[in-house]
Structures are given as structure tokens and as C-alpha cells.
């Protein structure tokens, strides 16, 4: 009993830490990640400097939509494209998904959105239903072009009409921000 009295704060800390990494702790983890991503997305400049932008020349990327229709990224050459790599088991991906879904609702029809799921299709369908998300989820069918490859998720790219990668952001962010709206508005006009 003396041990518990002396070390109650350590016991509580480790109990919370263990809880955070169980499925029951997912909502709390998501909330913490949302808070951190909200702060970091406002501190850093998302846009890559024009002189440092890489140009995507290889648009050959075969994808499959939720209705099992195959298509190629080549179909969207000359358009503004937002590509988000995510998975249902990724807490930062889940944290940023509401802001991405809102951004999609505001810009669909003017910007091409590809939510590239790195997960099993049945899990994705269940996740979308549970979270009432209506977003264009796609699955990879061929090797990803080198400039769009990333070793971590979430990773989001914004590509302009010329194929220049204007934004490459690894980690969660608040995508429905004034900064992102400004970037997309400029790219649509340009």
C-alpha cells in the first residue's frame, strides 16, 4: 500500500499510456493528434517554394475506384489534383479526415481529389459508413510514380495544372484552412 501511495502518479501515467495504445484509447489519441495537427498546420507554410517544386512528368498510375472502375492519373493531367494517402488504422489520417472531407465538399468539381486508401476495401467501406464520409476513395493498382511515393502516411500532395507539386505534406494537418483555400483558389485561376 505504501508503494501505491508513493508512486500513484507514475502508476496513473503508465496506465494512461497503456490505455492510449489500446483500441479504447483511439478517440483520445485522435483528439490529441487533431490538436497537434491544428497547431502545426498553422505554424508551417505548406506551399513549396516555386524554385524547389518538382514537376510530375510520369502520370501513369493505375487506380481503382470504389465501384471497381479502373482509371489512370493520366486522365487528370492539366487539372489541379489533391492526393491524400491514408489508412483506417492510422490515427493521424483519421484526425485529418474531417478537414479533408470538408475541403472536398467545397472544391469538388473544380479540383480532383483522390483519397488513396492503403487498406483493405471492406475496412474502408465500413470506416466511411461509420464516419458518414462521402469522399472519392481509390485503391492503387500499379506502381506509384516516384515523385508521389512516400514511406509514411498520411501524406498529401497538391499538384497544379502543369504537374508541379505545390504541396507535399507528411503528417496530419487542418486541410480546410484559409491557407489551403488560398493555394487552391490560385491554382484554379492559374
Secondary structure, DSSP 8 states (H G I E B T S, - for coil): -HHHHHSHHHHHHHHHHHHHTSGGGHHHHHHHHHHHHHHHHHHS--B--GGG--B------EEEETTS-EEEGGGGTTS-EEEEEE-TT-HHHHHHHHHHHHHHHHHBTTBEEEEEE-S-HHHHHHHHHHTT----EEEE-S---GGG--SSSSEEEEE-TTSBEEEEEES----SSHHHHHHHHHHHH-
